[in-house]
Every structure is written in structure tokens, then in C-alpha cells.
Amino acid sequence: MAASTETRIAIESEADLVRARQRGRELAGQMGFSPTDATLIATAISEVARNILTYAGAGEIVLGPISENGQEGMVMIALDTGPGIQDIDEALQEGFSTSGGLGIGLPGARRLVDEFALLSEAGKGTQVTMKKWRG
């Protein structure tokens, strides 16, 4: 992803979550994604941004176009410097939550995209990378 084409949205409040979701939908439309895929992208962004607010307090979402192996798509990266995720396998299980929520955030986001990767280190933060391919 070229730095000139990426969009960075600080996530520090509910308003930032809404802004990240809207920007993801706009970018998806500009990139030629269907309205349905644009909604899936916006929802995935919303889920990971909510996790940033809930668990880390603040972070950022980075959005941009990607091209790999002749495929065009969008990459969405959620970054925070929060406490990290103790057990990634457990966090990716449907229904698991340490905040009393429904436990659909990370597993839900993973289902909405084509590629999903989660890196986390206790005390250092979390990075979620999601890719959605066009077509």
C-alpha cells in the first residue's frame, strides 16, 4: 500500500468509529466494490474500531488499496498500543468476550473479509490486518 493512497483515522471516540466506517464505505465505492461489499467492509472496520475503543482506549485504522497477484482490493489495518490479547485463539472464538459483550467483534470481522491476520503482544498492543478483494 503506497503511503500517498492510504487513509489514517485516529480512533479515540464513538465519532471516530463512525468516521472510519463511513470512510471505508466511501473508499470501497471509489474502488468499484459493490454496495454489498462496501457494507461488509464498513462493518468489519466498525467491529475492529469498537475493539480499539473497548480494550485499548485509542488507536488508529489505516485504509488503502492493494494489488496482489493480479487482484485488486482494500486493506484495513487496526492498530493500538493497548494491553494486547492474552489468548488469540480464544479471542477469535464466536461468543468469547472479556468485556461482557456478545463476542462477535473479531470473529465477526474475520467472516466479513477475505483475509484476516491478528498479531498481538501483551503490554504492547494489537494489529489486525484485513483484506477484501474486489470481484
RAKAJO-V652153 format. One record per residue. N is the residue number from 1. PHI is phi in whole degrees, 0 to 359 (* if undefined). PSI is psi as a letter, one per 20 degrees, with the letter a starting at -180 (none if undefined). Layout:
n: [N | N]
phi: [PHI | PHI]
psi: [PSI | PSI]
This chain:
n: [1 | 2 | 3 | 4 | 5 | 6 | 7 | 8 | 9 | 10 | 11 | 12 | 13 | 14 | 15 | 16 | 17 | 18 | 19 | 20 | 21 | 22 | 23 | 24 | 25 | 26 | 27 | 28 | 29 | 30 | 31 | 32 | 33 | 34 | 35 | 36 | 37 | 38 | 39 | 40 | 41 | 42 | 43 | 44 | 45 | 46 | 47 | 48 | 49 | 50 | 51 | 52 | 53 | 54 | 55 | 56 | 57 | 58 | 59 | 60 | 61 | 62 | 63 | 64 | 65 | 66 | 67 | 68 | 69 | 70 | 71 | 72 | 73 | 74 | 75 | 76 | 77 | 78 | 79 | 80 | 81 | 82 | 83 | 84 | 85 | 86 | 87 | 88 | 89 | 90 | 91 | 92 | 93 | 94 | 95 | 96 | 97 | 98 | 99 | 100 | 101 | 102 | 103 | 104 | 105 | 106 | 107 | 108 | 109 | 110 | 111 | 112 | 113 | 114 | 115 | 116 | 117 | 118 | 119 | 120 | 121 | 122 | 123 | 124 | 125 | 126 | 127 | 128 | 129 | 130 | 131 | 132 | 133 | 134 | 135]
phi: [* | 286 | 302 | 288 | 256 | 272 | 242 | 245 | 235 | 293 | 245 | 226 | 203 | 302 | 298 | 292 | 299 | 297 | 298 | 296 | 299 | 296 | 296 | 298 | 295 | 300 | 298 | 300 | 297 | 296 | 273 | 90 | 289 | 293 | 303 | 296 | 294 | 297 | 292 | 298 | 298 | 300 | 291 | 299 | 299 | 301 | 297 | 286 | 294 | 298 | 297 | 302 | 298 | 292 | 257 | 250 | 89 | 199 | 177 | 208 | 246 | 244 | 237 | 183 | 285 | 224 | 220 | 218 | 51 | 79 | 259 | 249 | 193 | 235 | 251 | 232 | 239 | 254 | 234 | 209 | 244 | 282 | 288 | 82 | 252 | 295 | 229 | 298 | 301 | 294 | 296 | 269 | 277 | 302 | 90 | 276 | 209 | 260 | 253 | 85 | 281 | 280 | 73 | 251 | 306 | 291 | 298 | 295 | 300 | 300 | 291 | 276 | 242 | 273 | 224 | 216 | 223 | 232 | 239 | 209 | 227 | 306 | 81 | 241 | 122 | 222 | 230 | 248 | 245 | 236 | 231 | 235 | 264 | 280 | 85]
psi: [p | p | h | i | i | q | p | p | o | p | o | i | r | h | h | h | g | g | g | g | g | g | h | g | g | g | g | g | g | h | i | j | q | q | h | g | h | h | g | g | g | g | g | g | g | g | g | h | h | g | h | g | g | g | h | h | h | q | b | q | p | p | q | r | q | q | p | p | l | j | q | q | a | p | p | p | p | p | p | r | k | b | i | r | p | g | n | g | g | g | h | j | p | p | i | p | p | i | j | j | a | i | k | i | f | g | h | g | g | h | h | i | r | h | q | p | p | p | p | q | p | p | i | h | a | q | p | p | p | q | p | p | q | p | none]
